[in-house]
Amino acid sequence: MRYELMLPHQIRKAIEENWPVALPLGVLEYHGEHMAVGMDTLAVIKTLELFEKERDIVILPPFYYGAASYAVAPPEGSGSVQVGGPVLAPFAEELFYGLLRIGFRNIHAIIHHQTENFVAGMPTDLAFKTAGRQAIFRFLEKERGEGWWGSDKMVDYYAGHAQGENVFNWVQVHPLMPAAMNGKYPFDHAGIGETSLMLALCPEAVDAGRFTDNTSWYTKSAPEASAELGKKGVAMILDHLRATLRG
């Protein structure tokens, strides 16, 4: 369900049943002359909407204003919007803390931007990862008091870990395309891989008539894109979401 359309009794049900709460996280960034600047975030939104058809899930309003950077192109006339990580982290902490206060314990930010380096991290995902940890510590200290971890009530902390129980899993950040997809689906920027995803998920975000306007190396494979290839990528992403977003 879209969070902004939920009524309080529906929110309480989602909390009671521990529905996954997903934040589509992304940027507004130049993706060649042929593709919409919201591609990264649109890919997350559209796949979550497909996932919603098979599982109970809360989809938060998307956040588009991540750290796009100007590595691909300067912003003048290209449309990239850059908001740095140091600014993102305080916002994200407040957001996650607020969601924990509401009662959610199964919160996930899903990102498709610079995630080829996800383990090491890049500005947007790092800001939200750090914010998630900070929000959890802050929430636990509010609810349980200082010294909460050292109290006798936490004697089973490590045993719980062995069984998959971990309070620090209340807020997690994931790539839309996991590392397991490398070599199975093209990972690129505005090339055959991303263009195919948009053709499958949001075809109005692609204008094939603009392929010839591209002059950059990273868009050279874009004309080879197809909705059929994109659907294969979407199927892999949905498998990833099934394994990641559990109640």
BALOBA-1460 file (C-alpha; in Angstrom, 3 decimals):
// residues 247
<rec num="1" residu="m" x="0.000" y="0.000" z="0.000"/>
<rec num="2" residu="r" x="1.115" y="3.562" z="-0.624"/>
<rec num="3" residu="y" x="1.777" y="5.031" z="2.805"/>
<rec num="4" residu="e" x="0.235" y="8.387" z="1.974"/>
<rec num="5" residu="l" x="-3.086" y="6.646" z="1.194"/>
<rec num="6" residu="m" x="-3.196" y="4.495" z="4.328"/>
<rec num="7" residu="l" x="-5.705" y="5.015" z="7.136"/>
<rec num="8" residu="p" x="-4.617" y="4.616" z="10.776"/>
<rec num="9" residu="h" x="-6.212" y="1.166" z="11.165"/>
<rec num="10" residu="q" x="-4.270" y="-0.001" z="8.094"/>
<rec num="11" residu="i" x="-1.033" y="1.341" z="9.547"/>
<rec num="12" residu="r" x="-1.722" y="-0.506" z="12.802"/>
<rec num="13" residu="k" x="-2.329" y="-3.720" z="10.845"/>
<rec num="14" residu="a" x="0.938" y="-3.286" z="8.950"/>
<rec num="15" residu="i" x="2.781" y="-2.823" z="12.254"/>
<rec num="16" residu="e" x="1.113" y="-5.834" z="13.885"/>
<rec num="17" residu="e" x="1.867" y="-8.076" z="10.903"/>
<rec num="18" residu="n" x="5.385" y="-6.636" z="10.448"/>
<rec num="19" residu="w" x="4.937" y="-5.674" z="6.810"/>
<rec num="20" residu="p" x="8.085" y="-4.493" z="5.054"/>
<rec num="21" residu="v" x="8.217" y="-0.703" z="4.760"/>
<rec num="22" residu="a" x="10.113" y="0.295" z="1.616"/>
<rec num="23" residu="l" x="11.579" y="3.680" z="0.759"/>
<rec num="24" residu="p" x="12.384" y="4.153" z="-2.952"/>
<rec num="25" residu="l" x="15.676" y="6.022" z="-2.702"/>
<rec num="26" residu="g" x="17.392" y="7.696" z="-5.621"/>
<rec num="27" residu="v" x="18.551" y="10.760" z="-7.457"/>
<rec num="28" residu="l" x="17.806" y="13.057" z="-10.355"/>
<rec num="29" residu="e" x="20.718" y="12.590" z="-12.749"/>
<rec num="30" residu="y" x="21.582" y="12.967" z="-16.412"/>
<rec num="31" residu="h" x="21.021" y="9.659" z="-18.220"/>
<rec num="32" residu="g" x="21.905" y="10.630" z="-21.747"/>
<rec num="33" residu="e" x="19.734" y="12.487" z="-24.207"/>
<rec num="34" residu="h" x="17.336" y="9.566" z="-24.578"/>
<rec num="35" residu="m" x="16.268" y="8.891" z="-20.985"/>
<rec num="36" residu="a" x="14.544" y="10.652" z="-18.099"/>
<rec num="37" residu="v" x="16.657" y="12.081" z="-15.278"/>
<rec num="38" residu="g" x="14.616" y="10.159" z="-12.684"/>
<rec num="39" residu="m" x="15.626" y="6.760" z="-14.066"/>
<rec num="40" residu="d" x="17.373" y="5.491" z="-10.925"/>
<rec num="41" residu="t" x="14.432" y="6.214" z="-8.664"/>
<rec num="42" residu="l" x="11.780" y="5.215" z="-11.205"/>
<rec num="43" residu="a" x="13.360" y="1.765" z="-11.489"/>
<rec num="44" residu="v" x="12.888" y="1.263" z="-7.747"/>
<rec num="45" residu="i" x="9.343" y="2.614" z="-7.683"/>
<rec num="46" residu="k" x="8.140" y="0.540" z="-10.608"/>
<rec num="47" residu="t" x="9.627" y="-2.741" z="-9.373"/>
<rec num="48" residu="l" x="8.188" y="-2.179" z="-5.887"/>
<rec num="49" residu="e" x="4.780" y="-1.614" z="-7.470"/>
<rec num="50" residu="l" x="5.117" y="-4.998" z="-9.178"/>
<rec num="51" residu="f" x="6.247" y="-6.605" z="-5.929"/>
<rec num="52" residu="e" x="3.241" y="-5.110" z="-4.146"/>
<rec num="53" residu="k" x="0.949" y="-7.236" z="-6.299"/>
<rec num="54" residu="e" x="2.200" y="-10.404" z="-4.603"/>
<rec num="55" residu="r" x="3.120" y="-9.319" z="-1.068"/>
<rec num="56" residu="d" x="1.788" y="-7.018" z="1.639"/>
<rec num="57" residu="i" x="4.126" y="-4.034" z="1.725"/>
<rec num="58" residu="v" x="4.113" y="-0.357" z="2.667"/>
<rec num="59" residu="i" x="5.650" y="1.853" z="-0.031"/>
<rec num="60" residu="l" x="6.770" y="5.223" z="1.282"/>
<rec num="61" residu="p" x="6.722" y="8.346" z="-0.911"/>
<rec num="62" residu="p" x="9.938" y="8.192" z="-2.976"/>
<rec num="63" residu="f" x="12.968" y="10.304" z="-2.148"/>
<rec num="64" residu="y" x="14.595" y="11.631" z="-5.336"/>
<rec num="65" residu="y" x="17.072" y="14.108" z="-3.875"/>
<rec num="66" residu="g" x="20.151" y="11.990" z="-3.210"/>
<rec num="67" residu="a" x="23.779" y="12.705" z="-4.082"/>
<rec num="68" residu="a" x="23.732" y="12.474" z="-7.856"/>
<rec num="69" residu="s" x="27.232" y="14.001" z="-8.140"/>
<rec num="70" residu="y" x="28.463" y="15.745" z="-11.263"/>
<rec num="71" residu="a" x="30.691" y="12.845" z="-12.303"/>
<rec num="72" residu="v" x="28.574" y="12.091" z="-15.374"/>
<rec num="73" residu="a" x="27.887" y="15.643" z="-16.561"/>
<rec num="74" residu="p" x="27.790" y="19.205" z="-15.221"/>
<rec num="75" residu="p" x="24.292" y="20.223" z="-14.160"/>
<rec num="76" residu="e" x="23.831" y="23.165" z="-16.523"/>
<rec num="77" residu="g" x="21.239" y="22.068" z="-19.031"/>
<rec num="78" residu="s" x="21.600" y="18.376" z="-18.124"/>
<rec num="79" residu="g" x="19.313" y="18.263" z="-15.097"/>
<rec num="80" residu="s" x="21.450" y="16.554" z="-12.450"/>
<rec num="81" residu="v" x="20.540" y="17.598" z="-8.903"/>
<rec num="82" residu="q" x="23.286" y="17.162" z="-6.306"/>
<rec num="83" residu="v" x="22.507" y="17.067" z="-2.567"/>
<rec num="84" residu="g" x="25.551" y="16.016" z="-0.563"/>
<rec num="85" residu="g" x="25.757" y="13.160" z="1.913"/>
<rec num="86" residu="p" x="26.414" y="15.396" z="4.952"/>
<rec num="87" residu="v" x="23.032" y="17.044" z="4.323"/>
<rec num="88" residu="l" x="21.233" y="13.773" z="3.624"/>
<rec num="89" residu="a" x="22.284" y="11.985" z="6.813"/>
<rec num="90" residu="p" x="20.428" y="14.235" z="9.320"/>
<rec num="91" residu="f" x="17.279" y="14.119" z="7.203"/>
<rec num="92" residu="a" x="17.453" y="10.336" z="6.887"/>
<rec num="93" residu="e" x="18.003" y="9.902" z="10.630"/>
<rec num="94" residu="e" x="14.902" y="11.947" z="11.409"/>
<rec num="95" residu="l" x="12.894" y="9.979" z="8.848"/>
<rec num="96" residu="f" x="13.955" y="6.587" z="10.176"/>
<rec num="97" residu="y" x="13.536" y="7.675" z="13.788"/>
<rec num="98" residu="g" x="10.012" y="8.855" z="12.993"/>
<rec num="99" residu="l" x="9.135" y="5.537" z="11.371"/>
<rec num="100" residu="l" x="10.451" y="3.648" z="14.412"/>
<rec num="101" residu="r" x="8.331" y="5.881" z="16.665"/>
<rec num="102" residu="i" x="5.265" y="4.964" z="14.615"/>
<rec num="103" residu="g" x="5.987" y="1.303" z="15.321"/>
<rec num="104" residu="f" x="7.610" y="-0.064" z="12.183"/>
<rec num="105" residu="r" x="10.417" y="-2.586" z="12.691"/>
<rec num="106" residu="n" x="10.949" y="-3.792" z="9.115"/>
<rec num="107" residu="i" x="12.199" y="-0.705" z="7.263"/>
<rec num="108" residu="h" x="14.144" y="-0.880" z="3.993"/>
<rec num="109" residu="a" x="15.578" y="1.784" z="1.708"/>
<rec num="110" residu="i" x="16.066" y="0.490" z="-1.839"/>
<rec num="111" residu="i" x="18.528" y="2.348" z="-4.064"/>
<rec num="112" residu="h" x="19.665" y="2.122" z="-7.678"/>
<rec num="113" residu="h" x="22.491" y="4.634" z="-7.953"/>
<rec num="114" residu="q" x="26.242" y="3.976" z="-7.861"/>
<rec num="115" residu="t" x="25.512" y="0.570" z="-6.351"/>
<rec num="116" residu="e" x="28.298" y="-1.206" z="-8.217"/>
<rec num="117" residu="n" x="30.305" y="-0.196" z="-5.130"/>
<rec num="118" residu="f" x="27.577" y="-0.996" z="-2.615"/>
<rec num="119" residu="v" x="29.698" y="-2.957" z="-0.142"/>
<rec num="120" residu="a" x="32.193" y="-0.104" z="0.159"/>
<rec num="121" residu="g" x="29.387" y="2.408" z="-0.180"/>
<rec num="122" residu="m" x="28.829" y="5.662" z="-2.027"/>
<rec num="123" residu="p" x="27.527" y="9.019" z="-0.713"/>
<rec num="124" residu="t" x="23.771" y="8.418" z="-0.824"/>
<rec num="125" residu="d" x="23.642" y="4.861" z="0.477"/>
<rec num="126" residu="l" x="26.342" y="5.584" z="3.080"/>
<rec num="127" residu="a" x="24.372" y="8.543" z="4.407"/>
<rec num="128" residu="f" x="21.223" y="6.440" z="4.768"/>
<rec num="129" residu="k" x="23.079" y="3.446" z="6.235"/>
<rec num="130" residu="t" x="24.672" y="5.638" z="8.900"/>
<rec num="131" residu="a" x="21.368" y="7.365" z="9.555"/>
<rec num="132" residu="g" x="19.621" y="4.043" z="10.061"/>
<rec num="133" residu="r" x="22.122" y="2.990" z="12.727"/>
<rec num="134" residu="q" x="21.942" y="6.356" z="14.460"/>
<rec num="135" residu="a" x="18.146" y="6.286" z="14.465"/>
<rec num="136" residu="i" x="18.083" y="2.806" z="16.002"/>
<rec num="137" residu="f" x="20.538" y="3.717" z="18.786"/>
<rec num="138" residu="r" x="18.609" y="6.900" z="19.480"/>
<rec num="139" residu="f" x="15.278" y="5.086" z="19.558"/>
<rec num="140" residu="l" x="16.518" y="2.289" z="21.835"/>
<rec num="141" residu="e" x="18.030" y="4.756" z="24.290"/>
<rec num="142" residu="k" x="14.737" y="6.635" z="24.389"/>
<rec num="143" residu="e" x="12.615" y="3.518" z="24.847"/>
<rec num="144" residu="r" x="14.903" y="1.435" z="27.083"/>
<rec num="145" residu="g" x="17.176" y="4.023" z="28.643"/>
<rec num="146" residu="e" x="20.920" y="4.369" z="28.679"/>
<rec num="147" residu="g" x="22.627" y="1.071" z="29.339"/>
<rec num="148" residu="w" x="19.889" y="-0.826" z="27.521"/>
<rec num="149" residu="w" x="22.333" y="-3.250" z="25.907"/>
<rec num="150" residu="g" x="24.141" y="-4.005" z="29.157"/>
<rec num="151" residu="s" x="20.968" y="-4.729" z="31.136"/>
<rec num="152" residu="d" x="20.029" y="-8.238" z="32.217"/>
<rec num="153" residu="k" x="17.120" y="-8.132" z="29.756"/>
<rec num="154" residu="m" x="19.654" y="-8.437" z="26.931"/>
<rec num="155" residu="v" x="21.289" y="-11.619" z="28.222"/>
<rec num="156" residu="d" x="19.997" y="-13.508" z="25.148"/>
<rec num="157" residu="y" x="21.307" y="-10.892" z="22.677"/>
<rec num="158" residu="y" x="23.852" y="-13.130" z="20.964"/>
<rec num="159" residu="a" x="21.581" y="-16.175" z="21.061"/>
<rec num="160" residu="g" x="18.986" y="-14.052" z="19.300"/>
<rec num="161" residu="h" x="21.522" y="-13.138" z="16.649"/>
<rec num="162" residu="a" x="22.084" y="-16.822" z="15.956"/>
<rec num="163" residu="q" x="18.340" y="-17.159" z="15.353"/>
<rec num="164" residu="g" x="18.214" y="-14.141" z="13.071"/>
<rec num="165" residu="e" x="16.920" y="-11.646" z="15.655"/>
<rec num="166" residu="n" x="18.748" y="-8.331" z="15.487"/>
<rec num="167" residu="v" x="17.433" y="-4.907" z="16.427"/>
<rec num="168" residu="f" x="19.902" y="-3.379" z="13.986"/>
<rec num="169" residu="n" x="17.982" y="-5.020" z="11.153"/>
<rec num="170" residu="w" x="15.027" y="-2.755" z="11.894"/>
<rec num="171" residu="v" x="16.418" y="-0.329" z="9.297"/>
<rec num="172" residu="q" x="18.365" y="-1.609" z="6.279"/>
<rec num="173" residu="v" x="19.578" y="-0.253" z="2.938"/>
<rec num="174" residu="h" x="19.736" y="-2.482" z="-0.151"/>
<rec num="175" residu="p" x="20.738" y="-2.124" z="-3.796"/>
<rec num="176" residu="l" x="17.956" y="-2.686" z="-6.312"/>
<rec num="177" residu="m" x="20.313" y="-4.870" z="-8.333"/>
<rec num="178" residu="p" x="22.345" y="-7.178" z="-6.057"/>
<rec num="179" residu="a" x="25.909" y="-8.257" z="-6.788"/>
<rec num="180" residu="a" x="24.563" y="-11.677" z="-7.769"/>
<rec num="181" residu="m" x="23.182" y="-10.077" z="-10.959"/>
<rec num="182" residu="n" x="26.664" y="-9.119" z="-12.161"/>
<rec num="183" residu="g" x="27.442" y="-11.063" z="-15.307"/>
<rec num="184" residu="k" x="23.795" y="-12.056" z="-15.702"/>
<rec num="185" residu="y" x="22.413" y="-8.644" z="-16.612"/>
<rec num="186" residu="p" x="24.213" y="-5.560" z="-18.005"/>
<rec num="187" residu="f" x="25.185" y="-3.138" z="-15.248"/>
<rec num="188" residu="d" x="25.721" y="0.291" z="-16.753"/>
<rec num="189" residu="h" x="24.714" y="3.932" z="-16.772"/>
<rec num="190" residu="a" x="22.182" y="4.862" z="-19.465"/>
<rec num="191" residu="g" x="23.388" y="2.017" z="-21.661"/>
<rec num="192" residu="i" x="21.675" y="-1.173" z="-22.781"/>
<rec num="193" residu="g" x="20.998" y="-2.349" z="-19.213"/>
<rec num="194" residu="e" x="19.326" y="0.688" z="-17.720"/>
<rec num="195" residu="t" x="17.576" y="1.626" z="-20.948"/>
<rec num="196" residu="s" x="16.119" y="-1.882" z="-21.173"/>
<rec num="197" residu="l" x="14.884" y="-1.648" z="-17.580"/>
<rec num="198" residu="m" x="13.038" y="1.554" z="-18.399"/>
<rec num="199" residu="l" x="11.570" y="0.088" z="-21.587"/>
<rec num="200" residu="a" x="10.156" y="-2.743" z="-19.475"/>
<rec num="201" residu="l" x="9.090" y="-0.706" z="-16.450"/>
<rec num="202" residu="c" x="8.417" y="2.863" z="-17.619"/>
<rec num="203" residu="p" x="8.636" y="3.159" z="-21.420"/>
<rec num="204" residu="e" x="7.520" y="6.791" z="-21.345"/>
<rec num="205" residu="a" x="10.905" y="7.572" z="-19.754"/>
<rec num="206" residu="v" x="12.746" y="6.595" z="-22.979"/>
<rec num="207" residu="d" x="12.750" y="8.410" z="-26.323"/>
<rec num="208" residu="a" x="14.419" y="6.186" z="-28.930"/>
<rec num="209" residu="g" x="14.382" y="9.107" z="-31.341"/>
<rec num="210" residu="r" x="17.084" y="10.746" z="-29.198"/>
<rec num="211" residu="f" x="19.623" y="7.903" z="-29.366"/>
<rec num="212" residu="t" x="21.482" y="9.675" z="-32.149"/>
<rec num="213" residu="d" x="21.845" y="12.797" z="-29.992"/>
<rec num="214" residu="n" x="24.105" y="10.952" z="-27.556"/>
<rec num="215" residu="t" x="27.855" y="11.456" z="-27.839"/>
<rec num="216" residu="s" x="29.066" y="9.871" z="-24.584"/>
<rec num="217" residu="w" x="30.799" y="6.482" z="-24.318"/>
<rec num="218" residu="y" x="28.408" y="5.172" z="-21.670"/>
<rec num="219" residu="t" x="25.340" y="5.552" z="-23.909"/>
<rec num="220" residu="k" x="26.767" y="3.796" z="-26.985"/>
<rec num="221" residu="s" x="24.991" y="0.513" z="-26.218"/>
<rec num="222" residu="a" x="21.612" y="2.152" z="-25.512"/>
<rec num="223" residu="p" x="20.201" y="1.570" z="-29.049"/>
<rec num="224" residu="e" x="20.595" y="-2.173" z="-28.437"/>
<rec num="225" residu="a" x="18.144" y="-2.016" z="-25.522"/>
<rec num="226" residu="s" x="14.844" y="-3.878" z="-25.554"/>
<rec num="227" residu="a" x="11.851" y="-4.396" z="-23.304"/>
<rec num="228" residu="e" x="12.478" y="-8.151" z="-23.517"/>
<rec num="229" residu="l" x="15.936" y="-7.787" z="-21.984"/>
<rec num="230" residu="g" x="14.539" y="-5.404" z="-19.404"/>
<rec num="231" residu="k" x="11.929" y="-7.947" z="-18.338"/>
<rec num="232" residu="k" x="14.706" y="-10.445" z="-17.637"/>
<rec num="233" residu="g" x="16.355" y="-7.895" z="-15.379"/>
<rec num="234" residu="v" x="13.073" y="-7.133" z="-13.655"/>
<rec num="235" residu="a" x="12.542" y="-10.848" z="-12.944"/>
<rec num="236" residu="m" x="15.958" y="-11.032" z="-11.261"/>
<rec num="237" residu="i" x="15.246" y="-7.914" z="-9.230"/>
<rec num="238" residu="l" x="11.900" y="-9.320" z="-8.059"/>
<rec num="239" residu="d" x="13.639" y="-12.500" z="-6.907"/>
<rec num="240" residu="h" x="16.011" y="-10.292" z="-4.925"/>
<rec num="241" residu="l" x="13.126" y="-8.373" z="-3.360"/>
<rec num="242" residu="r" x="11.343" y="-11.596" z="-2.442"/>
<rec num="243" residu="a" x="14.408" y="-12.712" z="-0.502"/>
<rec num="244" residu="t" x="15.011" y="-9.288" z="1.063"/>
<rec num="245" residu="l" x="11.579" y="-7.867" z="1.943"/>
<rec num="246" residu="r" x="10.085" y="-10.402" z="4.298"/>
<rec num="247" residu="g" x="7.424" y="-9.978" z="6.916"/>
